[in-house]
Amino acid sequence: QVQLVESGGGLVQAGGSLRLSCAASGIIFRFNTMGWYRQAPGQQRELVATITSGGITNYVDSVKGRFTISRDNAKSTVYLQMNSLKSEDTAVYYCNAQSVTSRSNYWGQGTQVTVSS
């Protein structure tokens, strides 16, 4: 059974920081590109950042320079360090695993991030 379990969300003031974690099980972690997505109320889910098994990263323009995605293949965990948070970063953040060897795609349950201005 595949599980992606996010943690680290919460309430923070604008300008503050949070670190999200996503622990994966039931998949061969190193064979997956991992990603963080977010969905604000009334909006579509959007890509925030991805990281390949080799460590190549990609970010949406709005978070470049503020967010950093990283992964620990030994712990099957992906992280999202979020600095200089803004009110527009408020959303439910979802972890995603996309297999590079098949079409398998998995989602976590989401973690709420609320940034107060």
N, C-alpha and C positions, 0 to 999 in steps of 0.2 A: 504494500500500500504506500503510495507516494504522499508525503506530507511536506509542506513548506510552512514553517511556523515563524511568523514575524513577531518582533518585539522591539521595544524602545520608543514607541510613540508616546505622545502626551501633549501637555499644554506648555507653551514657552512664549516668552515675550519676544517681540520683534528685535532682531539683532542677536538673538541667542542661538544656541546650538542643540542639536539632537543627533544621536547615532542610532540608526535602525539596524537590526540584525535579522537575518532570515536563515534558519537552520533547516537543511534539507535532509530527507531520509527517503529511502525507497527508490532512489535514482543513482546512477553512476555520475557523481557530481562533476567530475572533470570532463565529462562528455556533454556538458550542458553550458550554453551561454545563459548567464544569469542576468536578470534585469529588475529594475524597480519602475513601477508605473504608479500614477496617482489619479484619483478621481475626486474632483470637487463637486459640491451639490449642484445639480442641474447641468453638469458638464460631462463631456465624454472622457473616458479614461485616456490618459496620455502617457507616452513614454517619458521617463525622467532620465534614466541612465542604463546602460548595459555594459557587461564585461564578458569577454570571451574566456575560454579556458586558458588561453595564453596570456591573458591580462590586457588585451586591447579594449579600451574604453570608448564609450560614446555618450554624449550628453545632449539634452535639449538645451537650446541656447539660453533659456531663462535661468538655468542653474549653473551654467559654466562659471568656474572661478569660485563658486560657493559650496557646491556639493562634490563629494568624492566617493566613487564606488570602488570597492575592493572585495577580494575574495580570499578565503583560506581553504584550499582544496583538502587539506588534511582534516579540517573540522567540518567540511561540507557546509560552509556558512558564507553568506555574502553580506556585506555591510554597505550602509549608505551614511556617510558622515555629512551632516547638513549644518553649515555655518551661515552666519549673517541671514538668518531666516526672516522672511517677509510675510505679511498677512496673506499675500496671494499664494503662498506655499501651503496654506491650509487645505487639507484633503485627506482622504483615506489612501494610504500608500500600500501597494500590493507588490509582493515578490513574485517573480516569474522565472520559470525554468524552461528553456527551449533546447530540446535535444539536437545535437549536430549530426546524429547518425540516424534519426528517424523523424517523424512528424510530431512526436510527443511534445506536448506543451502543458505545463501545469501552473496553477496559481495558488498563492496563499490566501488566507482568509481576510487579510488586510489589517492595518493598524492606523488608528486615527492620529493625525498630527494637526494641532491647532496652534496657530501663531496669533497672539493678541497684539494689537497695535497700541 
